[in-house]
Amino acid sequence: MGNMNFQNGRVLTGGLGLVAVLATALVVTVVGGSVEELAYAFAGGIGVSVVVIGSYAYGDRKGLPHSHSVAVAGIALGVLTTAAIVGRLLTEYGA
């Protein structure tokens, strides 16, 4: 394998984005979701992507090593996941 250059990175990012969109549409459709729920899923995915990529970019801009920037992004994803689970439990079983 050769080194990954900028063009390959853009193709990989676009390909992963396409896979994420198709997987989201498939899951919502299989579960029986409506167009409204599909829109919520896409909006949530965009929001999570912005937070995770933004937290990685923030760490990278502050001069953190790559591993630390990835850790910051992972922590942001964990916080969002925990908030989503807590929110779901509170709405399902009462606040």
DAFEN-V991123 format. One record per residue. PSI is psi in radians with two decimals (* if undefined). OMEGA is omega in degrees with one decimal (NA if undefined). D_FIRST is the distance of its C-alpha to the first C-alpha in whole Angstrom. Layout:
{{PSI & OMEGA & D_FIRST} {PSI & OMEGA & D_FIRST}}
//
This chain:
{{2.51 & 178.1 & 0} {3.07 & 175.9 & 4} {2.62 & 180.0 & 7} {2.13 & 178.1 & 9} {-3.12 & -174.2 & 12} {-0.73 & -178.2 & 15} {-0.76 & 178.5 & 15} {-0.64 & 177.9 & 12} {-0.67 & 178.4 & 14} {-0.69 & 178.2 & 17} {-0.74 & 178.8 & 16} {-0.78 & 179.3 & 15} {-0.79 & 177.8 & 18} {-0.70 & 178.5 & 20} {-0.75 & 178.2 & 19} {-0.65 & 175.9 & 19} {-0.73 & 178.3 & 23} {-0.74 & 177.4 & 24} {-0.71 & 179.5 & 23} {-0.74 & 179.6 & 25} {-0.79 & -180.0 & 28} {-0.70 & 178.5 & 28} {-0.70 & 177.4 & 28} {-0.82 & 179.7 & 31} {-0.71 & 179.9 & 33} {-0.81 & -178.4 & 32} {-0.80 & -179.4 & 33} {-0.67 & 179.6 & 36} {-0.77 & -179.1 & 37} {-0.66 & -179.8 & 37} {-0.29 & 177.9 & 39} {0.44 & -178.5 & 42} {2.73 & 179.1 & 41} {-3.13 & 178.2 & 43} {-0.62 & 178.8 & 42} {-0.77 & 178.9 & 43} {-0.58 & 175.5 & 41} {-0.70 & 177.6 & 38} {-0.72 & 176.5 & 39} {-0.71 & -179.9 & 39} {-0.76 & 178.6 & 36} {-0.72 & 179.2 & 34} {-0.74 & 177.1 & 36} {-0.72 & 178.1 & 35} {-0.71 & 177.9 & 31} {-0.75 & 179.5 & 32} {-0.79 & 178.9 & 34} {-0.71 & 179.1 & 32} {-0.75 & -179.9 & 28} {-0.76 & -178.7 & 30} {-0.80 & -176.7 & 32} {-0.83 & 179.6 & 28} {-0.66 & 178.0 & 26} {-0.69 & 178.8 & 29} {-0.63 & 174.9 & 30} {-0.80 & -179.2 & 26} {-0.65 & 178.2 & 27} {-0.82 & 178.4 & 30} {-0.68 & 178.9 & 29} {-0.71 & -179.9 & 26} {-0.55 & 179.4 & 29} {0.00 & 176.1 & 31} {0.26 & 177.3 & 29} {2.62 & 173.2 & 28} {2.78 & -177.9 & 24} {-0.75 & -177.7 & 22} {-0.63 & 179.1 & 22} {-0.65 & 177.2 & 26} {-0.69 & 176.5 & 25} {-0.69 & 178.6 & 24} {-0.71 & 177.5 & 27} {-0.76 & 178.4 & 29} {-0.68 & 177.6 & 27} {-0.69 & 177.0 & 27} {-0.73 & 177.5 & 31} {-0.73 & 178.2 & 32} {-0.69 & 177.8 & 30} {-0.71 & 178.1 & 33} {-0.76 & 178.7 & 36} {-0.71 & 178.6 & 35} {-0.76 & 178.3 & 35} {-0.74 & 178.3 & 38} {-0.69 & 179.0 & 40} {-0.72 & 179.5 & 39} {-0.79 & 179.0 & 40} {-0.75 & 177.6 & 43} {-0.74 & 178.7 & 44} {-0.76 & 179.3 & 44} {-0.70 & 179.5 & 46} {-0.69 & 179.6 & 49} {-0.50 & -178.2 & 49} {-0.72 & -173.0 & 49} {0.14 & 175.5 & 51} {2.54 & -178.9 & 53} {* & NA & 53}}
//
